[in-house]
Amino acid sequence: MSDHASDFVLQAIGFDTLEGWKDDDPSGLFEVMRSCRRQITDVKPYRTGSLGLSSEDLLPLLAAAEDFTPSSPALARAFFETHCRPFLIRRRDGNSGFVTAFYEPDIDVAERPDEIFRFPFYRRPDDLIDLDDANRPAELDKAYVFGRLHDDRVAAYPDRRAIDQGFLEGRGLEIAWAKSKVDVFFVHVQGAARLRYEDGRIGRITYAAKAGHAFSAIGKLLIERGEIDRAEISMQAIRAWLARNPERVDEVLWHNRSYIFFRDAPVADPQAGPIAAAKVPLLAGRALAVDRMIHTFGFPFFIRAESLTHLDQGRPFRRLMLALDTGSAIIGPARGDIFTGSGDMAGESAGTVRNEADFTILIPNAAGRFD
């Protein structure tokens, strides 16, 4: 484990003490695990997070899953019990883990702008470059992983306000136009969307890059200003406030300087989830976004959130999930974002998830250095 992971410890536990494990059915994860294996072996391994777990550590588990189709929930659980060891992630500051949720919105769009469809989704600009320690200017914080190359000089890319005010106009980067600036903003937050064109065609966009500025939650801003009570904050509450205060929409949205660029994503199966950072389709209720600076995509996590009950018909949320995505707001060893699916109902479910949770990572037996 690297020094970057020193703010938490991994506590070895047994499956028999993992509350809720014996009631879970992780059978749906095997197809996703096969997709992860193809991505690692045929395309490229996932980036190793500071915890030190690599795609190589994961591959024996994925290989064992290749030809295994469980005929019952018990056999699915037994597979993980045989091949993995559970470790509870304990933060050194004593705080609990925390989960939110995200979904894939359905957005009505047009191929060309008019008086109704006026707000674009942009592709990645050609002057946006990846930054690392070798090319990042000293005046830019290390959190900037993207910047602008212009006249042989690297600088911060223009932010949400500048782009909303026309910085990218005329460059042919528009994928499609939506009716609402607020809809576009929330697609930026979610990182993907299904696009419904006027002719009935369905498209899909997913995250390609970002301008580089830090994510700033507008919900936190509205709480601090006394506009929404902390106990009432949710995506629905934020949307309702923006609808009641149209003259203040720009000011609030521009508080979040982060800006997301998208790419077209194939729609081979409209019923399948979007392809996100791990480059495999997300499985509703089983895909988890994690902090990729710490964790590595493809690893299983058992999430137990006793106060989160509306996703499981009133029962506490206790599920095995795979780390398949990340996000600007997902920071920390025990911080996750649950994918609830696509469309409005999934959005209703996702918008109110803000719950303490226990995070248990399942580490394959092959990674013996974690004994």
Secondary structure, DSSP 8 states (H G I E B T S, - for coil): --GGGTTEEEEE--GGGSTTGGG---TTHHHHHHHHHHIIIII------TT---HHHHHHHHHHHTT---SSHHHHHHHHHHHEEEEEEEETT---EEEEEEEE-EEEEESS--SS--EEEEB--TTEEE--TTT--TTS-TT--EEEEETTEEE----HHHHHTTTTTTSS-EEEEES-HHHHHHHHHHSEEEEEETTS-EEEEEEEEE-------HHHHHHHTTSS-GGG-SHHHHHHHHHH-GGGHHHHHHHS---EEEEE---S-TTS--B-TTSSB--TTTEEE--TTTS-TT-EEEEEETT--TTTTTS-EEEEEEEEE--TT--STTEEEEEEEESHHHHHHHTT--EEEEEEEEEETT-GGG-
